[in-house]
Amino acid sequence: MEKSRYLFAIIALLALTQIPASSFAQPPQEPVPLGAAEDFAVLAGSLISSIPTSAITGNVGLSPASGSGITGLTSQEVTGIIYTVDASGPPGSVMDPALLTAAKGDLTIAYNDAAGRTPEPTGPFLNPGSGNIGGLTLVPGLYKFTSQASITGSDVTLTGNETDVWIFQIASDLNVGNGVQVILAGGAQAANIFWQVGTSATLGTTCVFKGTILADQSISLSTGATVEGRSLASIAAVTLDASTITLPETVISVVENGLTIPQEFALSQNYPNPFNPSTRIVFDLAVPSHVDIAVFDLRGGKMATLVNRNLNAGSFTATWHASNFASGVYFIRMETEEFNATRKLMLMK
């Protein structure tokens, strides 16, 4: 009898380990709001170093360390702005300590938000793959690693739709093997993937990584590593070696409203307002123009670029999905060569 009960227990345990994560109920997660850190592809505390040539699409910022702590990275390698706290940064960098203080503060808020998400993961959401998720296919949700996490040996696939969110709570290090990829399936978006790392993250050579890394300490990208997302290190360094980091695209759509050509430029008030999480912004172009529409916070810090392209004359509707943003007052600013206007928006979650 004892032997039978023991065998039954073993069989039940084995069956449990084979149940896919999708079989366990878990409430969907909201994206982690990044605030003023939203437009930074790289943000670090002590050092940003690069072995040429790296390519970064998005802003770069170092604080509280001085601008001289940015080494080997030139403005030609950055499609964006290099921000520093003083005038000792590389040529072409911009001194803006207030923006960097806000971005680092919002990084801390975002890190704590991700680390504090509930409910406490259980079943396949707790230490999936015994800490190594290489070879696994993971549905959306909140995952917890009680020590380090790794992606080695095989690729990992994240499968879900364009609004699904993945949050990985990692107690210590994140290690990604050489040549390993994070693969997105079913419409999953890099903008909705967040890796909260208790200490440091190391990305292996030529790996392809997706999502925003929120590390307490350092982030190291080995030769040829590629990130669609962000490398945000609170205290220590971000180091690059011929690496590529590209901000995930803001979820924004622009639709032409009809064939009628407006007689003048205009930026209408967004609708609805207040809104959660999406709002529509109608704007008119009297002549073909390069249009820049961006979101700013109350301090004037640029939070996101919604439109930055050449458009024909006409009336357009831009739909902004602001699920990554915290509740509050924002401003939309539209600029062309012949026109500029600003509207106040209220996001209420």
Summary of the structure (lengths in Angstrom):
residues: 349
radius of gyration: 22.2
end to end distance: 57.3
largest distance: 88.5
contacts: 1194
relative contact order: 0.13
helix: 16%
strand: 43%
